[in-house]
Amino acid sequence: MMQHPTMVLQDQAVTEEVYSGKRAFFDAGKTKTIDFRLRQLERLEQLVRSNEERILVALAKDLGKPTFEAYTSEIGVLYQELREAKKQLARWM
């Protein structure tokens, strides 16, 4: 389905506006602190934990993964990677 040219321009304007805001936030240096990065890792972990069931359903539907396999090979691995990232973050910076 082809979008109307006006809609495309509006979508592009919104995208550019969002990008500009994100770029300004990044350029301000607020993403460089260890505290900011640790908070982001914590937020990611909380997001995954609060959506575990939805993720498992999606993995079953999209990839045919049984629950145990999906948890151990996807979600569990992600939690381990998050723990490692939090543990090593200061050294990596």
N, C-alpha and C positions, 0 to 999 in steps of 0.2 A: 504494500500500500504506500503510495507516494504522499508525502506531507505537503501541505500548502506552503508556498514560499514564505509567507508571513510567519507561519509556525516555526519553520526552520530558523529564521532570523531571531525569533523570540527565544527559542531553545539555545541558540548560539550566544545570545546576549546574557541569558541566565548562567550558562556555563562559564562564560568569561568573567562574570561578576563573582561567582563562587570561587573560581580559580584565583582571581585577584585577591580576594579575602584570605584564602589559604596561603597564597604566596607571601602576603604582607605579614601574616602570623609567623610563617617560617623565617622570613627575613629579619624579624624582630629578635630572633635568637631564642625564643621561648621553648623551642623543641630540643635545645642543646643540653639542658640540665638533666642530671641523673634522676632527680625527683620527678620531672615531667615524664621521662621515659618509663620509669617504674610505674607511675600512675597509669600510663597507657597500656602497659603489659597487664596490670591488674584489671583494668577495664575490659581488655580483650578476654581474659580468663573468666571474668564475671559474665560477659556476654555469651561465651560458649557454654558455661555451666547452666545459665538460665534457658538456653535453647538446645540442650543436649537431645531431648526427645525429638524435636523437629529435625535436627541434624541427622539423627539415626534413621528417621523415617525417610528423609531425602536420600540418604545413602542406600537404603533398601530399595527405594523406588527407582532411583537413577542408575545405580550400579549393581543392584541385586545382592548387596552385602547383608549377611545375617547380622543381627544386633551385636553379638559377641565380637565378631570379626571387625565390624565397623568401629566399635568402641576401642578395641585393642590396637587396631592399625591406623586409626584416624584420630579420634578424640584423645585417647590415652597418650598417643605420641605427641600430640599438640601440648597437652598438659606438661609432659616431660620437657619438651622444648621451652615452654614458658618458664618452668622452674630453673632450667639451665641458664636461660637468658637473664633472669633476675639475679641469679647467683653470680654470673660473669660480667654483668653490665659495667660495673665500675672499672674492671680490668680492660674491657673492650673500648672504653671511651678514651 
